[in-house]
């Protein structure tokens, strides 16, 4: 579908999309036939599409997974401002249509299957999907949580080939690392560039207190709103948007260039736009500001400052 809207009767498939059969498929351990690709990209948001584009340009065979339609969170964003190439802004769905049109011109395989797991198999990696197994040769793991890094590194040692763990501690760091990935260079070069990218990101979280507590000398009551800067509570408030605004003021400084706000499933679009208006009033001439419907649970807002 070139309109970015999936058919109600069948998954959208572009005219240039190849079928899921490969010229020389090999059997999986379960006796099923499995296609093999140089790389598998999961998610067709801006970062995933960019990765797929450069992989194809470098001569790799690529399969791109997106269970709905290309665009990712862009489809849930009413207006994209300060997006490269669109000085006057563009509607999210229009940008998603442009992504889809660009993908139509690429020699890659597109799939609407869900990716449900990954395992090492016969010199490559096997992605378990709702449409059957798919092989890929390289895996980069982004934990996006400091408590998962050690487990990720231990699991990587059990693989029968190299698995790279980039020590991302938050979702903003993971996104920055992913965008920095360059398929035209080797693993070591990518580790250096991706690690450098996450060092330029500051993360803020807005959530609630699950119980009464005393943390670092701060008395916190259940259900109070907490602003967390780089894993340390620095804001306690009664109002979600006010807490987020105060937190952003602590994160943004004279060296900041990009501010991205991901609002969660418990925040309405109207409430998120109220926050956006207040932020623009103070920072519109200082940083590029993006508001995205992240749909995450637990955190009312996730803030990325680069």
N, C-alpha and C positions, 0 to 999 in steps of 0.2 A: 504494500500500500504506500503510495507516495503522499498520502494526506496525513500520515502519522496517526491514523485511526485504525485499529485492528478490526478485521471483519468479525461479525457476530457468529459466523458459522465456521470459520477456520482461521488459523494464525496468519498474520500478514506475511507475504513473501514478495520480494521485489522481483522484477523480470530477470535481473542479472544474477539472482541468487542461485547457487548450485544446489543440487539435491544432496542429501546426507550420505550418498554412496561415494566411495573413493575408487580410483582405478585399480589399486592393489591393496584392498583391505586385508587385515590380518585377524585371526581368530582371537577372541578374548578368552580368559581362563574358564569362562562358563560355556564356551562353545559358540558364543554369539559373534557376529562379524563386527569389527570395530574400525572406524576411520582413524587415520593418523595424520596429525598436522604438526608443523613446526611450533606453533603457538596457539594457545586458546585464550581469548579475552572474554571475561565474564562481566557483562554489563555494558550497555551501549549508551552511556552518558557521554559528555564531552571528553572526559579523560580516556574512557574505553575506546571511543571512536578514533581519537588521536593516536592511541597506541596501535590500533588495528591498521590505520592508514600508513603509519611509518613501517610497520612490519611488512605490509604488502609491498610498499615501495622498495624495501630492502630484499625482496625476492622470497620472503617466507610464505609458506602455506598457512593460512589463518582461518580459524573458526571463531565467530563472534556470537556470543549468547546474549539474548535480550528477550525475556518472556513476554513483554508487552510490545513496545515499539521504540525505535531509537529516540534518544533525548534524555532519558532518565528523569532527574528532578527538574530539568528544564521544562518538561511538560506541565509541571505543577506550579510553575512560576509565571505570574501574569505578565510582568514586564522585565526584560533584561536590559539594564542600563550599563553603559561603559563597557559593553562587550566589544572586543576587537572587530573592526570592520563595520560597526553599526553605531556611529556617533550620535544618532538621534534615538537610539534604543530599538528594541524589537520585541514583539510578543513571544512568549515562551514557545507556543505551538508553532509559530512561524519559523523560529530557529530550529525546532525539532524537524520540521519539514525540510529545511535546508540540509540538516545532517543526513536525513534519509536519502535525499537526492544525491548527496556526495557518495554515500555508501553504494548507491546503485551503480556507480562507475568503477567500483573496486572489484578486483578478482579475488573474492573471498567467499567463504561459506557462512551463511547466517542461520541461526537456529533459535527457535522460541522455547526450547526445552529448559527445564529447571536443572541447574547443576546442584547435585545433592551430596557429592563427596569426591575425594581425590586419594589416589594410592599409587605407589610405584609398581610398574609392571613391565618386564621384558625390555629394559633399557630406556624406558620412557615413563611418563606419568599417565595414569588413566583417570579421566574425569567421569564419575558416575552421573548420568543424567536421566531425566524422565523418558528420554527417547533412546536410551541405551548408552554403552560406554564410548568414550572418546579419548584418544591418546594425545599427549602433548609432551614436549621434551624438556621444557624449562619451567620451574616454579619459583616465584619470589613470594615469600610470606611476609605480610604486614600485620603484626599482632594488634596494633592500635590500642593496646592496653598494657601498662607496665607489669601487671600481674600475670600476663600471658607470655611474656618474652622468654622466660626461662623454660617453660614447657614447650614452646615452639622450637627453641634451640635443641632441646633434648630429643624431640621428635624428629628433627632434621637429621640427627646423627644416625637414626635407625634406617634411613633411606639408603638404597644401594647406588645412589648417585648424588651429585651436589645439590643441596637445597639451600637457598640463601634466605636468611632472616634479617630483614632490615628493622632495627629496633624502634619502631614507631610506638609512641605511648598514647596517642589519641587519634581520633578520626581526622581532624585537620592535618596532623602530621602524615597520616596515611595517604590522604588525597594529594598533598604536596609531593610526597615521595613518588607516587604513581605517575603524576604529571611529568616528573623529572626523568622517568625511565627512557632510555634511548636504545632501541633495538639494534642500532648500527654499531654499538660498541660492546665490549666484552663484559663479563660478570663483575670483574674487579672495578672497572671504570664506573659501572652503574652503581655499585655499592658506595663508591666515593661520592658520586653526584647526588644520589638519593639521600645519603646520610647528611650531606651538606644542606640539602633542601629542608630537611626536617629541623635543622638547627636554626632556620630562619622563621620558624612558625611559633607563635604564642597561642596557647589554648585557654579558653575560658568556658566554664560550665555553670549553668543556672539550674538548681534542683531544689529539693525540699528536705527538711530534717525528718528522718524516720522516727526519732525518739528524742526525749530530753537528754542533753549531754553537756559535758564541759570539755572543750577541745582547745588546746593551746591558750588556756586562760579565758576563752570566750564561752559564756553561758548561752546555750542554744536550746530553744524550746521546740517541741514536736510541731511539725508542719510549717515552721518558719522557712523563709526562702533564703537559700544559700548561694552566694557567688563564689566560685572557686577559680583562682588564678594559678595555673601551673601546679595543680594538686594541693594548693593551700587555700583554706577558707579565708576570704578577705572581706566579704560582704554578708551581712545578716539584715534581712528586711522582711516586711510583711507583704510587699507588692512585687509581683514577678517582673513586670516591665521596668519598674524603678530599680530593682536589683540588677537587672541586665544592663541598664543604662549606666549605673554606677560602676559595674564591672568593666564595661567597655572603656570608660574613662581611665581606668587603671591600666588597661592593655594597650591603648593607642598612645603613641608618642610621636615625636618629630621625625623618626626614621620609618614609621609605618607607611605602607603603600596601599595595601588591600585589606579591607575588612569584610569578612563573610559571616553572615548570621544564619544558622540553620535552626528553624523553629520546629518543635516537637508536636506529637499527635494531640497533646492536651492544650495546644495554643491555636486559637482560631486565626484565620487569615486576617480578619479585621484587627485583632489584637496585635498581631505581628506587624501589620502596616502602621499601627499607631506608634510602635517602637521605632520603626523605620523612619517615620516622619521626624521624630525627636532626634534621632541620630543624624539624619541629613541636615537638620537645622544647625548642628554644631560642627559636623565633620565633612559636609559635602565638598568643600573646597580644599580639603586636606588629604583625603583618602578615597579610593574607589570603594563603593559600598554595594554589597550584593546580599539580597535576602532570598533564602531558599527554603522550601518546605521539606525538611529532612524526615519528618514523620517518626522521629525516634521516641522511644519511651524513656521514662525516668528523668531525662533532662529536658526542661522546658526550652532552653536555648543552648546551642553549642556555638561558640564563637571562635573564629580563626582570624588571627591578625598576622599579616606577612609584611 
